[in-house]
Amino acid sequence: MFKTNKMLNNIKSFAKIYLLVIFIFFVFRGLLFILNTDKVITDEIFDIIRAFIMGFRYDMVISGYILLLPFLVISIITFFTSVTPFFKRILFYYVFILFTYAFLICTIDIPYFIQFSSRFSVTALAWADSSLFIIKMILQEPVHFLYMLFFVLVAFLFRKSLIKIFKDGHDFQKTHNIYLHFFISILSLGIIFHGIRGRIESKSPIRIGTAYITNNPFLNQLGLNPNFTFITSYLEEADPKNQEIKLIDESVALANVNAYLNLQDQKASNPFSREIKYNGIDTLDKKNIVLIIMESMSASKMKRHGNTNNLTPFLDSLSNEGYYFENSYSTGLHTFNGIFGTLFSFPAIFRQQPMHIISKVNYHGIATSLKNNGYTTTYFTTHDGQFDNVEGFLRANDFQNIITQKDYPSDQVKSTLGVTDEFMFDASIPILNDLYDQKKVFFTTFMTTSDHVPYIIPDHFKPKNRDIKKQIVEYADYSLRSFLVKAKAQPWFKNTLFVFVADHGTVMTSPYEISLDYVHIPLLFYSPELIKEKKVFSKMAGQIDVYPSIMGLLKLPYMNQTLGIDLFKETRPYIFFNADDKFGVIDTSKLLIVRRDKSVDLFDYKINNPKIKSIKDTALMNKMQNYAISNLQAFQYYMKESKQIVLTKH
């Protein structure tokens, strides 16, 4: 009996470790739930319980994968001999290191989810080439220290508990009851394998989609384990078949896009290129263009879209003084999506980052077209130009001047995001004046960053709200106002078109898997001299339409080789946006969410109901989905084939 108990102690010790790590994963899930209780309504108690039960299944998967190898090795070794103290130390550190890493992922996942409303995934590796920049930015946000302190505490307690488990039971002696040892080992392995598979059903093992069991997108994601989502997304990304999307046959996609764009007799080498001509436009009549891409400026932060906190009084007032598009959407959730979509008029495809590749494709974006029209092209950012490879990519695509952190006084650099928006705008005035003095018509893009952690608010600015997240929006709006006030005093102001758009929004509410607040953004064209009759447009619009619309509004000839349209002449039935592992398609009342596994849901987002349920309209769902996948596949073809027409200067 004594020998049997010794043998069972090996099993018991592994069971204790198994239950311990499952409990720790439960604690992380509980913390995530507490920090996002605003996304849950009171009558969803049963769904909350289901989400936590589902979480137990995903935690078993991760725990099983980590414990499988050591359990299998120990079970085999103890058939023949006892385990040495040295080997036990190896076992201890194997378990401790891998689970500590898993807990670190859980820690990182919490602020990641708060930012993106999505569990941790391989998307985070998009910033691997700017890791030092990201680390500095994280360290400058105080709340992140609390998360890391929590992680250190968890790691310390886990190590202490693990040491106790090893001391209490792990003799790992050679077995004296071979049959019982074999039976219990096989039974235990069966339990571990079942946990790894995550499902009793005879079909596929547990997938990310298995967690989607409620109508609440937060509770659906609450059940997931971030280690599972990270590993799954990494394997998907590494799979060669996922490098290029294959949503629809290329020839069908190109034919559909030609129909959407009202194109005829397009050559296969130039599937959606169209030459736009205007007559009688002289260089002296050309307008300067100032394009401001506003960091995280969700439409939901504006009073005209229902916000009652008076966060953007200037932008709200200005939106009544030009052409405003109230149904405008970003291409994706990330700044690089916003920059690329706005300047080059192409959509975002899942996790692809086109700006990381310079030599493969010349995108012939707005800078190229304006340069061909005699413009100088300049890009301003507050921080390091190497982040997201922005500087190199833009220089390779006809931006002549790139003003970054290195061009500002070092004493004005306040964080990893460089200088404040206000200082960037102030520093631009002399540069724009110099271009004017040289009689150069200019195109200037600003990428603001103040409304992004770490939040820096100068002492001279006095916000009205108490919440720092609201204060920073006030400051961002104030910086825009300060710039426009100073711009009005310059000789080039009357001859300038100002365009305001956001890189993406911010999660304010998220009744759907893709928060509309994150993708619904303002789009404003402002020029007192050019725009005499103010107007609000309700048609669907996107970042990808900014470039063609600027060219059309100013009647500048160019070759449109993009998927964008001139919003002042054309209308699109839907606009679509990417959310890393899914995409949305939207019109003025319906939202279609299409996941990478091709499952879909259609919602009537105009219905103000906290318990949103999908609706069934197969014809509409197919129509919306085909519109998006045709455009996405056409862009994938464009990148793959690099089909271009380059115009000479006009």
ZAMARGU-4260 file (C-alpha; in steps of 0.2 Angstrom, whole numbers, plus 5000, padded with zeros to 4 digits):
<rodrens>
0) 5000/5000/5000 | 5014/5012/5004 | 5022/5009/4987 | 5006/5012/4978 | 5003/5028/4988
5) 5021/5033/4982 | 5016/5030/4964 | 5000/5039/4966 | 5009/5054/4973 | 5017/5057/4956
10) 4999/5058/4949 | 4993/5069/4963 | 5007/5081/4961 | 5003/5084/4943 | 4985/5085/4947
15) 4989/5099/4960 | 5000/5108/4947 | 4985/5106/4934 | 4972/5113/4946 | 4984/5127/4952
20) 4987/5134/4934 | 4969/5132/4930 | 4965/5143/4945 | 4977/5156/4940 | 4970/5157/4923
25) 4953/5159/4931 | 4960/5174/4941 | 4966/5183/4925 | 4949/5180/4917 | 4940/5187/4932
30) 4951/5202/4932 | 4947/5205/4914 | 4929/5203/4918 | 4930/5216/4932 | 4938/5229/4921
35) 4925/5227/4907 | 4909/5225/4917 | 4902/5240/4907 | 4901/5228/4893 | 4889/5217/4902
40) 4871/5220/4907 | 4863/5213/4923 | 4852/5200/4915 | 4866/5191/4907 | 4871/5181/4923
45) 4868/5164/4914 | 4879/5169/4899 | 4893/5175/4911 | 4893/5158/4919 | 4894/5150/4902
50) 4908/5161/4897 | 4918/5156/4913 | 4914/5138/4910 | 4920/5140/4892 | 4936/5148/4898
55) 4939/5133/4909 | 4940/5122/4893 | 4952/5134/4884 | 4963/5134/4900 | 4963/5115/4900
60) 4970/5116/4882 | 4985/5127/4887 | 4988/5118/4903 | 4987/5101/4895 | 5000/5106/4881
65) 5013/5112/4894 | 5011/5097/4906 | 5009/5083/4893 | 5028/5081/4889 | 5034/5081/4907
70) 5020/5069/4913 | 5023/5057/4898 | 5042/5057/4902 | 5040/5055/4921 | 5027/5041/4918
75) 5039/5031/4906 | 5055/5034/4917 | 5047/5028/4933 | 5043/5011/4924 | 5062/5008/4925
80) 5070/5018/4938 | 5068/5033/4950 | 5071/5051/4944 | 5086/5060/4950 | 5086/5076/4959
85) 5094/5085/4944 | 5081/5079/4933 | 5067/5085/4945 | 5075/5102/4945 | 5074/5102/4926
90) 5056/5097/4927 | 5053/5111/4940 | 5060/5125/4929 | 5052/5118/4913 | 5035/5119/4921
95) 5039/5136/4930 | 5046/5145/4915 | 5032/5139/4902 | 5018/5144/4914 | 5026/5160/4919
100) 5027/5165/4901 | 5009/5160/4899 | 5004/5171/4914 | 5014/5185/4906 | 5003/5183/4890
105) 4988/5184/4901 | 4994/5200/4909 | 4998/5209/4892 | 4981/5203/4886 | 4972/5214/4898
110) 4978/5231/4892 | 4978/5224/4874 | 4960/5219/4875 | 4955/5236/4883 | 4963/5245/4868
115) 4957/5233/4854 | 4942/5224/4861 | 4951/5208/4855 | 4961/5195/4864 | 4980/5195/4862
120) 4986/5188/4844 | 5000/5188/4832 | 4995/5206/4827 | 5005/5212/4842 | 5021/5206/4832
125) 5017/5219/4819 | 5027/5231/4830 | 5042/5219/4833 | 5053/5230/4823 | 5049/5244/4834
130) 5050/5234/4851 | 5060/5247/4860 | 5048/5261/4855 | 5033/5251/4861 | 5042/5246/4878
135) 5045/5264/4881 | 5028/5269/4877 | 5021/5256/4888 | 5032/5261/4903 | 5026/5279/4902
140) 5008/5274/4905 | 5007/5272/4924 | 4993/5259/4924 | 5004/5247/4915 | 5015/5246/4930
145) 5000/5240/4940 | 4998/5226/4928 | 5016/5221/4929 | 5016/5222/4948 | 5001/5210/4947
150) 5011/5198/4936 | 5026/5198/4947 | 5015/5194/4962 | 5007/5180/4952 | 5024/5173/4947
155) 5031/5174/4964 | 5016/5165/4972 | 5016/5152/4958 | 5034/5148/4961 | 5031/5147/4980
160) 5016/5135/4977 | 5026/5125/4964 | 5040/5122/4976 | 5028/5116/4990 | 5020/5104/4978
165) 5037/5097/4973 | 5042/5095/4991 | 5026/5087/4997 | 5024/5073/4984 | 5038/5071/4971
170) 5049/5056/4975 | 5047/5050/4957 | 5052/5032/4963 | 5052/5017/4952 | 5035/5009/4952
175) 5032/4993/4960 | 5015/4990/4954 | 5017/4990/4935 | 4999/4986/4930 | 4991/5000/4941
180) 5004/5012/4936 | 5001/5009/4918 | 4982/5010/4920 | 4982/5026/4930 | 4995/5034/4918
185) 4985/5030/4903 | 4969/5036/4911 | 4978/5052/4916 | 4985/5054/4898 | 4968/5052/4892
190) 4961/5066/4903 | 4976/5078/4897 | 4973/5073/4879 | 4954/5077/4881 | 4958/5093/4889
195) 4970/5098/4874 | 4956/5093/4862 | 4944/5104/4871 | 4929/5094/4865 | 4920/5078/4867
200) 4912/5079/4850 | 4920/5068/4836 | 4922/5082/4824 | 4936/5095/4825 | 4945/5100/4841
205) 4941/5117/4850 | 4943/5132/4839 | 4942/5151/4843 | 4924/5151/4836 | 4919/5138/4849
210) 4919/5152/4862 | 4905/5162/4853 | 4890/5155/4862 | 4881/5172/4867 | 4875/5187/4859
215) 4887/5198/4869 | 4904/5199/4860 | 4913/5203/4876 | 4907/5187/4884 | 4911/5177/4869
220) 4929/5183/4870 | 4930/5182/4889 | 4930/5163/4887 | 4946/5163/4877 | 4963/5160/4884
225) 4975/5173/4876 | 4989/5160/4874 | 4977/5150/4864 | 4972/5165/4853 | 4990/5170/4851
230) 4996/5153/4846 | 4982/5150/4834 | 4984/5166/4826 | 5003/5163/4824 | 5000/5146/4816
235) 4987/5154/4804 | 5000/5168/4800 | 5014/5155/4797 | 5003/5144/4786 | 5008/5149/4768
240) 4990/5147/4762 | 4986/5161/4774 | 4999/5173/4767 | 4988/5178/4753 | 4969/5179/4755
245) 4958/5168/4744 | 4941/5174/4748 | 4934/5173/4730 | 4940/5168/4713 | 4952/5182/4707
250) 4943/5184/4690 | 4926/5185/4698 | 4932/5198/4711 | 4940/5209/4697 | 4924/5208/4687
255) 4914/5213/4702 | 4925/5227/4706 | 4924/5233/4688 | 4905/5233/4689 | 4905/5242/4706
260) 4916/5256/4699 | 4906/5256/4682 | 4922/5252/4672 | 4921/5243/4655 | 4934/5235/4644
265) 4947/5235/4657 | 4963/5226/4653 | 4969/5212/4664 | 4985/5221/4668 | 4976/5236/4675
270) 4960/5230/4683 | 4953/5245/4690 | 4964/5260/4684 | 4954/5275/4677 | 4961/5291/4670
275) 4953/5306/4677 | 4954/5322/4666 | 4949/5340/4669 | 4952/5355/4658 | 4957/5372/4661
280) 4966/5370/4677 | 4981/5381/4679 | 4995/5379/4692 | 4991/5396/4699 | 4973/5391/4703
285) 4978/5375/4712 | 4974/5374/4731 | 4986/5369/4744 | 4980/5354/4754 | 4982/5351/4772
290) 4977/5333/4777 | 4976/5330/4796 | 4975/5312/4802 | 4968/5313/4820 | 4974/5299/4832
295) 4959/5289/4839 | 4946/5302/4835 | 4931/5292/4835 | 4915/5300/4829 | 4907/5295/4845
300) 4918/5308/4854 | 4909/5322/4845 | 4893/5331/4851 | 4885/5329/4834 | 4886/5310/4836
305) 4879/5310/4853 | 4893/5313/4865 | 4887/5324/4880 | 4904/5328/4887 | 4909/5342/4876
310) 4925/5334/4871 | 4927/5342/4854 | 4919/5359/4853 | 4931/5365/4839 | 4929/5350/4828
315) 4910/5350/4831 | 4909/5368/4826 | 4920/5366/4811 | 4910/5351/4804 | 4896/5364/4801
320) 4907/5374/4790 | 4912/5363/4776 | 4907/5346/4768 | 4905/5333/4782 | 4902/5315/4779
325) 4893/5307/4794 | 4894/5289/4789 | 4913/5288/4786 | 4924/5273/4792 | 4942/5268/4794
330) 4950/5254/4785 | 4955/5245/4801 | 4959/5246/4820 | 4978/5252/4818 | 4987/5268/4814
335) 4996/5260/4800 | 4979/5255/4793 | 4973/5273/4794 | 4989/5280/4786 | 4989/5268/4772
340) 4971/5268/4769 | 4970/5287/4768 | 4985/5291/4758 | 4984/5276/4746 | 4966/5272/4745
345) 4967/5253/4748 | 4959/5243/4762 | 4966/5233/4776 | 4967/5214/4774 | 4967/5205/4790
350) 4984/5206/4798 | 4994/5211/4783 | 5005/5226/4785 | 5009/5233/4767 | 5020/5247/4774
355) 5033/5235/4779 | 5037/5231/4761 | 5045/5245/4751 | 5052/5237/4735 | 5038/5226/4730
360) 5024/5239/4725 | 5024/5257/4721 | 5006/5261/4726 | 5004/5277/4716 | 4995/5286/4730
365) 4990/5304/4733 | 5008/5310/4735 | 5012/5303/4718 | 4997/5311/4709 | 5000/5328/4718
370) 5018/5328/4714 | 5014/5325/4696 | 5003/5340/4697 | 5017/5351/4703 | 5014/5349/4722
375) 5028/5348/4735 | 5023/5334/4747 | 5027/5334/4766 | 5022/5323/4780 | 5023/5328/4799
380) 5023/5316/4813 | 5027/5319/4832 | 5038/5304/4835 | 5051/5293/4827 | 5048/5291/4809
385) 5054/5273/4809 | 5039/5267/4819 | 5029/5256/4807 | 5041/5259/4794 | 5031/5275/4790
390) 5046/5286/4785 | 5054/5274/4773 | 5038/5269/4765 | 5032/5286/4762 | 5049/5292/4755
395) 5048/5277/4743 | 5030/5283/4738 | 5034/5301/4733 | 5033/5310/4750 | 5048/5322/4748
400) 5049/5329/4766 | 5047/5319/4781 | 5047/5329/4798 | 5049/5318/4813 | 5055/5318/4831
405) 5073/5321/4826 | 5068/5338/4818 | 5061/5345/4834 | 5071/5352/4849 | 5075/5338/4861
410) 5068/5348/4876 | 5051/5347/4868 | 5050/5328/4867 | 5039/5323/4881 | 5037/5304/4878
415) 5040/5290/4866 | 5027/5298/4855 | 5038/5313/4854 | 5031/5331/4855 | 5013/5336/4857
420) 5001/5339/4843 | 5001/5357/4847 | 5020/5359/4846 | 5020/5349/4829 | 5007/5361/4822
425) 5017/5376/4828 | 5033/5370/4821 | 5025/5367/4804 | 5019/5385/4801 | 5037/5392/4797
430) 5039/5377/4785 | 5023/5380/4776 | 5027/5399/4775 | 5043/5395/4767 | 5035/5384/4754
435) 5023/5398/4751 | 5037/5411/4749 | 5045/5399/4736 | 5028/5400/4727 | 5026/5381/4729
440) 5009/5374/4730 | 5010/5361/4744 | 5002/5345/4750 | 5005/5342/4769 | 4999/5328/4780
445) 4999/5328/4799 | 4998/5313/4809 | 4993/5318/4827 | 4997/5307/4842 | 4992/5316/4858
450) 4976/5306/4860 | 4986/5290/4863 | 4995/5283/4879 | 5005/5290/4887 | 4994/5305/4888
455) 5004/5321/4890 | 4994/5337/4894 | 5004/5353/4895 | 5001/5364/4911 | 4994/5378/4901
460) 4979/5368/4895 | 4965/5367/4908 | 4953/5353/4903 | 4935/5353/4909 | 4933/5335/4912
465) 4941/5325/4926 | 4944/5309/4917 | 4962/5309/4909 | 4954/5300/4893 | 4942/5314/4891
470) 4955/5327/4895 | 4966/5321/4882 | 4952/5322/4869 | 4949/5340/4874 | 4968/5344/4872
475) 4968/5336/4855 | 4953/5346/4849 | 4962/5362/4857 | 4977/5358/4847 | 4967/5358/4831
480) 4959/5374/4835 | 4976/5382/4839 | 4983/5377/4823 | 4968/5383/4813 | 4968/5400/4822
485) 4987/5402/4817 | 4984/5396/4800 | 4971/5409/4797 | 4984/5422/4800 | 4995/5415/4786
490) 4995/5421/4768 | 4992/5404/4761 | 4976/5400/4772 | 4963/5407/4759 | 4971/5396/4745
495) 4971/5380/4756 | 4959/5365/4757 | 4959/5357/4775 | 4954/5339/4776 | 4951/5331/4794
500) 4950/5312/4796 | 4955/5300/4809 | 4967/5285/4809 | 4954/5275/4818 | 4942/5277/4833
505) 4941/5271/4850 | 4931/5258/4859 | 4917/5268/4869 | 4904/5254/4868 | 4905/5237/4860
510) 4889/5228/4857 | 4896/5219/4842 | 4912/5209/4840 | 4919/5224/4830 | 4916/5240/4840
515) 4908/5253/4828 | 4916/5267/4839 | 4933/5260/4834 | 4929/5262/4815 | 4916/5276/4814
520) 4926/5292/4811 | 4924/5310/4806 | 4928/5315/4788 | 4928/5334/4785 | 4933/5345/4770
525) 4935/5363/4775 | 4940/5378/4765 | 4930/5395/4767 | 4935/5401/4750 | 4932/5385/4740
530) 4916/5378/4750 | 4903/5391/4749 | 4888/5380/4753 | 4890/5369/4768 | 4883/5352/4767
535) 4882/5336/4777 | 4882/5320/4767 | 4874/5304/4774 | 4881/5292/4760 | 4894/5278/4765
540) 4912/5284/4765 | 4929/5278/4770 | 4947/5283/4772 | 4950/5274/4755 | 4939/5288/4747
545) 4949/5303/4754 | 4962/5303/4740 | 4950/5302/4725 | 4938/5315/4733 | 4952/5328/4736
550) 4957/5326/4718 | 4939/5327/4712 | 4935/5342/4723 | 4950/5352/4717 | 4948/5345/4699
555) 4966/5339/4698 | 4969/5326/4683 | 4977/5310/4689 | 4976/5291/4686 | 4966/5283/4699
560) 4973/5266/4702 | 4964/5263/4718 | 4948/5256/4726 | 4943/5273/4732 | 4930/5284/4724
565) 4926/5302/4722 | 4913/5305/4735 | 4907/5321/4727 | 4902/5311/4711 | 4900/5293/4715
570) 4891/5283/4728 | 4896/5266/4736 | 4882/5254/4743 | 4893/5249/4758 | 4910/5252/4766
575) 4920/5239/4774 | 4933/5238/4787 | 4946/5226/4794 | 4948/5219/4812 | 4963/5208/4811
580) 4954/5191/4811 | 4937/5197/4804 | 4930/5211/4794 | 4914/5221/4794 | 4903/5228/4780
585) 4891/5242/4784 | 4877/5253/4776 | 4866/5266/4784 | 4857/5253/4795 | 4864/5235/4793
590) 4881/5228/4799 | 4888/5212/4793 | 4902/5204/4802 | 4912/5191/4793 | 4925/5180/4802
595) 4940/5172/4795 | 4932/5155/4797 | 4918/5162/4785 | 4905/5162/4798 | 4894/5178/4797
600) 4881/5188/4807 | 4870/5202/4801 | 4864/5215/4813 | 4852/5230/4812 | 4863/5242/4822
605) 4851/5256/4822 | 4840/5247/4834 | 4845/5253/4852 | 4844/5236/4861 | 4857/5230/4873
610) 4854/5212/4869 | 4858/5213/4851 | 4853/5198/4840 | 4858/5194/4823 | 4845/5194/4809
615) 4843/5183/4794 | 4842/5190/4777 | 4852/5178/4766 | 4851/5189/4750 | 4857/5205/4759
620) 4871/5195/4768 | 4877/5188/4752 | 4877/5205/4743 | 4886/5213/4757 | 4899/5200/4759
625) 4902/5198/4740 | 4905/5217/4739 | 4919/5216/4753 | 4928/5201/4748 | 4928/5206/4729
630) 4937/5222/4734 | 4948/5213/4746 | 4953/5200/4734 | 4956/5213/4720 | 4968/5223/4731
635) 4977/5206/4735 | 4978/5203/4716 | 4985/5221/4714 | 4998/5219/4727 | 5003/5202/4720
640) 5004/5207/4702 | 5010/5225/4705 | 5000/5231/4690 | 5003/5250/4688 | 5001/5264/4675
645) 5012/5279/4679 | 5008/5296/4672 | 5020/5309/4667 | 5019/5326/4675 | 5004/5337/4669
</rodrens>
